Amino acid sequence: MTSLEDLKLAASARAVEYVQPGMRLGLGTGSTARYFIELLGARVRDGLAVVAVPTSEMTRAAAERVGIPLSTLDETPELDLTVDGADEIAPDLTVIKGGGGALLWEKIVASASDRMIVIADDTKWVPVLGRFPLPIEVVPFGLAATRRAIEAAVQAAGCRGSAFLRVTREGHPFVTDSGHHMLDASLGRIQDPKMLATALAGIPGVVEHGLFIGLVATAIIAGAEGVRIVEVDGS
């Protein structure tokens, strides 16, 4: 039986095929993106010339370890391609991201890219988003008020659920690379991601949310029967 790790590796291997010499890349964060970084590093050591912008300090360390030349969005504000993982992927390629805590940097990098590819095993492919808790990055100040506003916006968007502060194993609030906290909203089902995204974006205290809408061009999904490519037009 093929393991999830094998599937992540298979999706990453297909994604590496999209990388061309001279590309400016965005490097995602998470367990699947880590495989992509390792495979890309092998190509770089074989002579592939690229430069990459990491979406987290964890990704920066992983890329440096395998020898990928790095830049920043200040130095390289326009990217050709970003490859990242996803927590859930819907058929229209709207996705939930942020389970790894890097959604703000991931969304900034994705928005600076001509194309975004998400890579995942087939457990991440869902008919409707929402089973995975929606990450919402918030400023620490006024957290209780922000949480109440988020839960009201969730209800107004037709969803049910509560938002919980993400904590570390030691019981401390999780802190993102940007110094913010993270709320995870357990919603079960998001009928209208665009409506919810608009509502969340209008709340003072919300820095960013994990709904990636209109950013993903291609999904590479690996399952027991092989790897399939889903494009933004549904093909």
NORMO-V802823 format. One record per backbone hydrogen bond with DSSP energy under -0.5 kcal/mol. CO is the residue of the C=O (numbers start at 0). NH is the residue of the N-H. If there is no record, write none. Layout:
# NORMO-V802823
[[CO	NH] [CO	NH]]
This chain:
# NORMO-V802823
[[2	6] [3	7] [4	8] [5	9] [6	10] [7	11] [8	12] [9	13] [10	14] [11	15] [12	16] [13	16] [14	17] [15	18] [19	22] [22	24] [22	50] [23	79] [23	80] [24	52] [25	27] [25	82] [26	54] [29	33] [30	34] [31	34] [31	35] [32	36] [33	37] [34	38] [35	39] [36	40] [37	41] [38	42] [39	43] [40	44] [41	45] [42	47] [43	46] [47	49] [48	21] [50	24] [51	53] [51	70] [52	26] [55	59] [56	60] [57	61] [58	62] [59	63] [60	64] [61	65] [62	66] [62	67] [63	66] [68	51] [71	75] [76	78] [78	113] [80	25] [81	116] [82	27] [83	118] [87	95] [88	125] [89	92] [93	89] [94	211] [95	86] [95	87] [97	100] [101	105] [102	106] [103	107] [104	108] [105	109] [106	110] [107	111] [108	111] [109	112] [111	78] [114	81] [115	216] [115	217] [116	83] [117	219] [119	221] [120	123] [121	124] [123	88] [123	125] [128	189] [129	186] [129	187] [132	134] [133	184] [134	209] [135	182] [136	206] [136	207] [137	180] [139	142] [141	145] [142	146] [143	147] [144	148] [145	149] [146	150] [147	151] [148	152] [149	153] [150	154] [151	155] [152	156] [153	158] [154	157] [161	185] [163	183] [165	173] [167	170] [171	167] [175	178] [179	175] [180	137] [181	165] [182	135] [182	184] [183	163] [183	185] [184	133] [184	186] [185	161] [186	159] [186	188] [188	190] [191	195] [192	196] [193	197] [194	198] [195	199] [196	200] [197	201] [198	201] [199	202] [201	203] [202	205] [204	138] [204	206] [207	136] [209	96] [209	211] [210	212] [211	94] [211	213] [214	216] [216	231] [217	117] [218	220] [218	229] [219	119] [219	221] [220	227] [221	121] [222	225] [225	222] [227	220] [228	230] [229	218] [230	233]]
